Amino acid sequence: MDADNEDREPSRPENRPRTPGGGAAGAAGEAVAGSGGGTGVPGGTPDGEPGRTSPRAPAEARVCALLRRPRLWLFPTAMTGLLALLLSLLYMGGIVNPSGHLHRLPIGLVDEDRGRPLPGQRQNLGAQVTDKILSGDVSGQAGWRRLTRAQAQEQMASGKIYGALVVPADFTDSVAALTTAHATVRPTMTVLTNPGMGSLGSSLASRIGTTAAQRTSAAIGKELTSAPATARAGATERLLLADPVQVVTQVGHPIGTHSGLGLTAFYYTLLLVLAGFLGANIINTGVDTALGYADGEIGPWHTRRPTVPIDRTRTLLLKMAMTAGICVLSVSLVMVATVAILGMDATRLPLLWIYSYCASLAVGLGVQAINAAFGGIGQLVSMFVFIVLGLPSSGATVPLQAVPGFYRFLSVFEPMRQLSDGVRAILFFDARADAGLARAWTMIAVGSALALLFGFAMTRYYDRKGLHRMIPRLP
């Protein structure tokens, strides 16, 4: 009897625990329990079992109480602060001082002067000027390359130099004529730009070339104004002689007007990387939800599907196969939007589509491999690999010669640099292999192979060790 009484004690209303908050809530709970849960059966449950009470939902946690828990704040605060710090350092570190980090920017130096040396001199002025430019650049900002005019055009067309400084064929004769009554034209030096290498890189090359030409003009002017032949020259003539050389800027390798001043190559590459990155993550989440290894939640709707028994290796194979299929659509839409709708200048469209597909697929395979290896933090890891570290080291907006050495090191293997070189070669440099396209294809193949090898090696290892994925359980 005592045991029976003890078993029945919790079913009495006066002995039931009250809900947190007590008062009306507890009384309401007792009233519902005492009335048989609304079934008409005294002391029963909806199933009509006497002596048992219907379970009550646990009391909801209070926001104020949760906010007072330090452990709740620790992880998100630390990770958010760390990400903000790293993103600021990495992004701004590559662009905040391009002139200060500028080192040996490739620029052509062309001497076409065919004039005879002036009296008492062994070389004509063109040879003297180019020699002084090469020997007088102590800053190391320019990587001058002595080239012929044809070589300069060739290297601009293959994306190997950012511009050129040209001394014309009549330079010595036009300078010598300034001290006589036979002067007909003002001596000129031409600065050639290469906008296909990006607006900033072309601008830096133009600035360096213009500065070198102005220094040359000042040096020549100093000699002219001190020469005896100009001692009786008037004030206007002496002012002209003090700065005799006119600097002319021309486009050395033109690109289309719908090329974003050379920036469409970078933004198109960014679209390919984002399409591969975001698409792979969406596929990863969608497959896990469909197979029952993750919950689906959209607004107030929550879905939990039955778990499909499948190992990690087959899951990765499924995700990679879907990535390869869906990339066909995403890349096609990228080209439709940029070329057909927005009118971006682009030739060799079949090659551009094939390259875009392979580039985006390589990114997608890499993301799937990283997610399979690292699990929940895989998206964060892949974001750093393909985007955070890739953008400042791509060399597409700021030349690699104008960024700190850390970014030049990253550019050796970071995917975005390899992909942007290939896009730039197709869009601006007639798809030449030596303009970066050959290296881009090689790195796409290497990256895809590494993604497959790394991803399947890790999932195979997990499967053989019995480290199966956690199966969701119903509460």
Residue, then its C-alpha position, 0 to 999 in steps of 0.5 A: m500500500d505504501a508503495d502504491n500510494e507513493d506511485r500515485e502521489p505525483s498525480r495529485p494536483e496539490n503535489r505536482p510541481r508548479t511551472p516556473g513563474g507559479g501563480a496563474a500559470g501553475a494554477a492553469g496547468e493544474a486546472v487542465a490536468g485536473s480536468g483530464g486534459g479536456t477528454g472528459v475522463p477524470g484524472g486521465t490523459p487524452d488516451g484515457e489512461p487514469g492516474r497519469t497527467s499529460p506532459r507540459a511543455p518546458a518553460e521557454a528560456r528568458v532572453c535576459a537570463l541568456l544574455r547574462r551567460p558569458r559562455l554564450w558570448l565567447f565564441p561569436t565575439a571572438m570569431t567576429g572580432l578576429l574576422a573583422l581584424l583579418l579582413s581589414l588587414l588583408y584587404m587594406g594591406g594590399i592597396v593602402n600604399p601601392s606607390g610605397h610598395l612599388h618594385r620593378l614595374p615592367i615598363g619598356l624603354v624604346d630608343e628610335d633616335r637615328g640622328r647624328p651625335l651633336p658636335g663633341q659628343r659620341q652618342n646621339l641624344g636618344a642613346q644618352v637619354t635612355d642610358k641615363i634613365l636606366s642608370g638613374d633610376v635608384s628607387g627601383q620602382a620601374g623595371w625598365r626593359r630596353l626594347t625596339r618598337a616592335q618588341a614593345q608592341e609585342q610585349m604589350a600585346s602579350g601583357k608582359i609590360y604595363g607601358a613604354l617610353v619611346v624616344p622618336a627617330d628625329f629626337t636629336d635633330s629636333v633638339a639641335a634645331l632649337t638653337t637655330a632659326h630652323a626649328t620647326v617642331r618641338p621635340t617629343m617623347t611618347v608614353l605608351t599605356n597598356p589599359g588591358m593590364g588594369s587602370l591602376g597598373s597602366s596609370l602607374a606606368s604612365r606616371i613613371g614614364t612621364t616623370a622620366a621624360q620630364r627629368t630628361s627635358a629638364a636636363i636637356g634644357k639646362e644644357l641648352t640654356s647654358a650654351p653660347a648659341t643661346a646667350r642672346a635668346g629672348a625671355t620667351e625663347r629661354l623659357l621654351l629652351a628650359d623645358p624643350v621636350q613635349v611629353v605625349t601620352q598614347v594608348g599602346h594596346p587599345i581595348g574596347t570601350h566596354s571593358g571597364l578601363g581594363l577592370t572587366a577581367f577582374y570582375y568577371t573572374l570574381l563572378l566565376v569564383l563566387a559562382g563556384f563558391l556559392g554554388a558549391n555551398i548551396i549544393n552542400t547544404g541542399v544535399d545534406t538536408a535532402l539526405g537527412y543529415a541537416d535540418g531545413e529551415i525557411g522562415p517558420w517552416h522546419t523540415r527534417r527528412p529521413t536519414v539516407p544511409i550513405d558514407r562520406t565518400r559517396t556523399l562527396l561524389l554526389k555533391m561533386a557530380m551535382t556541382a559539375g552539372i549545375c556549373v553549366l547553368s551558372v556559367s551560362l547565365v554569367m555570360v548571358a548577363t555580362v556579354a549579352i545584356l550588359g554588352m561587355d566587350a568579349t571575343r572568342l565566346p566559345l573559348l571564354w565559356i569553356y574556360s569559365y566553366c572549367a574555372s568555376l568548376a575547379v573552385g566548386l570542387g575545391v569548396q566541396a573537398i574542403n567542406a568534406a574535410f573540415g565539416g561545419i567550418g569548411q565554409l569559413v576555410s574555403m572563404f579564406v582560400f578562394i576569396v579573402l586571400g585571393l582578392p588582394s593577391s590576384g594582381a588584377t586591380v593592383p599590380l603584384q609589383a605594387v603590393p607587399g611581398f606577402y601578397r606576391f607569395l600568395s599569388v604563386f598559388e592562390p586561385m584567383r590570380q591564376l584565373s584572372d590571368g586567363v580571363r585577361a588573356i582571353l578578353f584583352f590579349d587575343a587569347r595568347a598562351d604567353a599572356g597568361l592563358a597557358r599558366a591558367w589552364t595548367m593551374i586549373a588542372v592542378g587545382s582540380a586534381l588536388a581538390l579530387l585527391f584531397g577530398f576523396a582521401m579525407t572522406r575515405y580515411y574517415d570512412r575506414k576509421g568508422l567516423h560516420r556522419m552523425i545521424p539526427r535524432l528526434p527530440 
